[in-house]
Amino acid sequence: MRAALQSIAAPLVLCLFAASAHASGFHIDEQDARATGRAGAVTASPVNASTIYYNPGGLGQLRGWHLDVGTSVVGPSTSFVDATTGVETEAKVDVFVLPQAYLSYRLSELVSVGIGFNSPFGLSLTWPETSPGRSIVREIGLRTFYFMPAVAVDLSQWADGLSRGAGVDLVASSVHLERDILFGTDLGTVEFGATAFGVGGRAGLLYRPRALPA
């Protein structure tokens, strides 16, 4: 069995600013050390099992066993400046360790299979009791865990370097929201939370003639 064990990666994401908050603010795309080093430019250059995440069609180009294990360490820093008073409020700084793992195997000259695990969406944010926006949000958190079985077909015998792949996303997730409610001089707190399980999918096509360098 040939296994490629990738060194643990720890790319640090330093800032997630509220001024640019949107859906991608919870997106962590650093799911492989090599991909991070190449700024994500690996969709057409599969060399390890993380292609399950970046392009499942790349599985058709891998031979033997491939194992890719790593982690992303994320330490977001967020602050808010009151436009009226000019007072700056900083959110609590937390550190999140987000693991990823991918395994693939070439079953035959035609078919490759693999499975991946990661958490590409997540993180949480906690504001202090003195936050002027505490009645909107005091704490918010999102957790997602993706399990990704995938399969690919190598079509090189008909078109050199062509492969197609597809996978299923099995996603367990949870969300938590906490906010303060002011009743005159009294203070109350309300919390909401939920868990869910969803199913999605991914597909990829790769055309890379073998004469091209990796």
C-alpha positions as CSV (number, residue, x, y, z in Angstrom):
1,M,0.0,0.0,0.0
2,R,1.4,3.4,-1.0
3,A,0.3,6.1,1.3
4,A,1.1,9.8,1.2
5,L,0.8,11.4,4.6
6,Q,0.8,15.2,4.3
7,S,2.3,17.3,7.1
8,I,-0.1,19.0,9.4
9,A,-0.9,22.5,8.1
10,A,-1.8,25.4,10.3
11,P,-2.7,28.3,8.2
12,L,-3.8,31.2,10.4
13,V,-6.8,33.4,9.4
14,L,-6.2,36.6,11.3
15,C,-9.1,38.9,10.7
16,L,-12.8,38.5,10.0
17,F,-14.2,42.0,9.9
18,A,-17.9,42.8,10.7
19,A,-17.8,45.5,8.0
20,S,-17.5,42.8,5.4
21,A,-19.8,40.2,7.0
22,H,-21.7,38.0,4.6
23,A,-22.3,34.3,4.0
24,S,-18.6,33.7,3.2
25,G,-17.6,35.1,6.5
26,F,-18.0,31.6,7.9
27,H,-16.3,29.9,5.0
28,I,-12.9,28.3,5.6
29,D,-11.5,27.3,2.3
30,E,-8.0,26.2,3.7
31,Q,-8.7,22.5,3.5
32,D,-5.2,21.3,2.3
33,A,-1.7,22.6,2.9
34,R,-0.6,22.4,-0.7
35,A,-3.8,24.1,-1.8
36,T,-3.3,26.9,0.7
37,G,0.2,27.4,-0.5
38,R,-1.0,27.7,-4.0
39,A,-3.9,30.1,-3.1
40,G,-6.4,27.4,-4.0
41,A,-5.1,26.9,-7.5
42,V,-5.3,23.1,-7.4
43,T,-8.6,22.4,-9.2
44,A,-6.8,21.2,-12.3
45,S,-3.7,19.8,-10.5
46,P,-4.7,16.8,-8.3
47,V,-1.8,15.1,-6.5
48,N,-3.4,13.9,-3.3
49,A,-6.8,12.9,-1.9
50,S,-7.9,16.4,-1.1
51,T,-9.1,16.6,-4.7
52,I,-12.3,15.1,-3.2
53,Y,-13.0,18.6,-1.9
54,Y,-11.5,20.7,-4.7
55,N,-12.5,18.7,-7.7
56,P,-13.7,15.1,-7.4
57,G,-12.9,14.5,-11.0
58,G,-9.2,14.6,-10.0
59,L,-9.7,11.2,-8.2
60,G,-9.5,9.6,-11.7
61,Q,-5.9,10.8,-12.0
62,L,-4.6,9.3,-8.7
63,R,-2.9,5.8,-8.5
64,G,-2.8,3.5,-5.4
65,W,-3.6,4.8,-1.9
66,H,-3.5,8.4,-0.9
67,L,-4.0,9.8,2.6
68,D,-4.1,13.5,3.3
69,V,-4.5,14.7,6.9
70,G,-4.2,18.3,8.3
71,T,-5.8,21.0,10.3
72,S,-6.6,24.7,10.1
73,V,-6.1,26.9,13.1
74,V,-8.3,30.0,13.0
75,G,-8.1,32.9,15.4
76,P,-10.5,35.6,14.3
77,S,-10.3,39.1,15.6
78,T,-13.4,41.4,15.4
79,S,-14.3,44.9,16.7
80,F,-17.1,47.4,16.3
81,V,-16.8,51.2,16.4
82,D,-19.9,53.1,17.5
83,A,-20.4,55.9,14.9
84,T,-22.0,58.2,17.5
85,T,-19.6,57.9,20.4
86,G,-16.5,56.6,18.6
87,V,-16.2,53.9,21.3
88,E,-14.6,50.6,20.0
89,T,-15.8,47.3,21.3
90,E,-13.8,44.1,20.7
91,A,-15.3,40.6,20.5
92,K,-13.8,37.8,22.5
93,V,-10.9,36.1,20.7
94,D,-11.3,32.4,20.3
95,V,-9.1,29.8,18.6
96,F,-10.7,27.1,16.5
97,V,-9.0,23.9,15.4
98,L,-10.7,22.5,12.3
99,P,-9.4,19.1,11.1
100,Q,-9.6,17.7,7.6
101,A,-8.8,14.2,6.3
102,Y,-9.1,12.5,2.9
103,L,-8.5,9.0,1.8
104,S,-8.6,7.6,-1.8
105,Y,-7.8,4.3,-3.5
106,R,-7.6,3.2,-7.2
107,L,-9.8,0.2,-7.6
108,S,-9.0,-0.5,-11.2
109,E,-7.7,1.2,-14.3
110,L,-11.1,2.7,-14.7
111,V,-12.5,3.5,-11.2
112,S,-11.2,5.3,-8.1
113,V,-13.0,5.9,-4.8
114,G,-12.4,8.1,-1.8
115,I,-13.9,9.6,1.3
116,G,-13.3,13.0,2.9
117,F,-14.1,14.8,6.2
118,N,-13.8,18.5,6.9
119,S,-15.6,21.6,8.3
120,P,-15.6,24.2,5.6
121,F,-18.2,26.4,7.3
122,G,-18.1,27.3,11.0
123,L,-16.7,29.5,13.8
124,S,-18.4,31.5,16.5
125,L,-18.5,35.1,17.8
126,T,-19.0,36.4,21.3
127,W,-19.5,40.0,22.3
128,P,-18.9,41.4,25.9
129,E,-21.8,42.5,28.2
130,T,-20.9,46.1,27.4
131,S,-21.5,45.7,23.7
132,P,-23.9,48.3,22.3
133,G,-25.3,45.7,20.0
134,R,-26.0,43.1,22.7
135,S,-29.7,43.4,22.2
136,I,-29.1,42.2,18.6
137,V,-26.5,39.5,19.3
138,R,-24.3,38.5,22.2
139,E,-23.1,35.2,20.9
140,I,-23.5,33.4,17.6
141,G,-22.0,30.1,16.4
142,L,-22.2,27.8,13.5
143,R,-20.8,24.3,13.2
144,T,-20.8,22.0,10.1
145,F,-19.2,18.6,9.6
146,Y,-19.0,17.2,6.1
147,F,-18.5,13.5,5.2
148,M,-17.8,13.2,1.5
149,P,-17.8,9.7,-0.2
150,A,-16.8,10.1,-3.9
151,V,-16.1,8.1,-7.0
152,A,-14.3,8.9,-10.3
153,V,-13.9,7.3,-13.6
154,D,-10.7,7.6,-15.7
155,L,-11.6,8.1,-19.3
156,S,-8.0,8.4,-20.5
157,Q,-8.3,5.3,-22.8
158,W,-10.8,7.4,-24.8
159,A,-9.4,10.9,-24.2
160,D,-5.9,11.3,-22.7
161,G,-6.1,13.0,-19.3
162,L,-9.9,13.1,-19.1
163,S,-11.7,12.0,-15.9
164,R,-15.0,12.6,-14.3
165,G,-16.0,12.3,-10.6
166,A,-18.9,12.9,-8.3
167,G,-19.5,12.8,-4.5
168,V,-22.2,13.0,-1.9
169,D,-22.1,15.6,0.9
170,L,-23.5,14.3,4.2
171,V,-23.6,17.3,6.5
172,A,-24.3,17.5,10.2
173,S,-24.7,21.1,11.5
174,S,-25.7,23.1,14.5
175,V,-26.3,26.8,15.1
176,H,-26.6,28.8,18.3
177,L,-27.7,32.4,18.9
178,E,-27.9,34.4,22.1
179,R,-29.0,38.0,22.7
180,D,-29.9,40.3,25.6
181,I,-33.3,41.8,26.0
182,L,-33.7,45.0,28.0
183,F,-36.9,45.5,30.1
184,G,-36.3,49.0,31.5
185,T,-33.6,48.6,34.1
186,D,-33.9,44.8,34.0
187,L,-32.0,42.5,31.7
188,G,-33.0,39.2,30.2
189,T,-31.3,36.8,27.9
190,V,-32.8,34.6,25.1
191,E,-31.1,31.7,23.4
192,F,-31.9,29.9,20.2
193,G,-30.3,26.7,18.9
194,A,-30.9,24.0,16.4
195,T,-29.3,21.0,14.8
196,A,-29.8,19.6,11.3
197,F,-28.6,17.0,8.9
198,G,-28.5,17.6,5.1
199,V,-27.5,15.8,2.0
200,G,-25.9,17.5,-1.0
201,G,-23.6,16.6,-3.8
202,R,-20.6,17.7,-5.9
203,A,-19.3,16.8,-9.3
204,G,-16.1,17.6,-11.3
205,L,-14.6,17.2,-14.7
206,L,-10.8,17.2,-15.3
207,Y,-9.0,17.3,-18.6
208,R,-5.3,17.3,-18.1
209,P,-3.1,15.6,-20.8
210,R,-0.4,13.6,-19.0
211,A,2.3,15.5,-20.9
212,L,1.6,18.6,-18.8
213,P,3.6,19.0,-15.5
214,A,1.8,18.6,-12.2
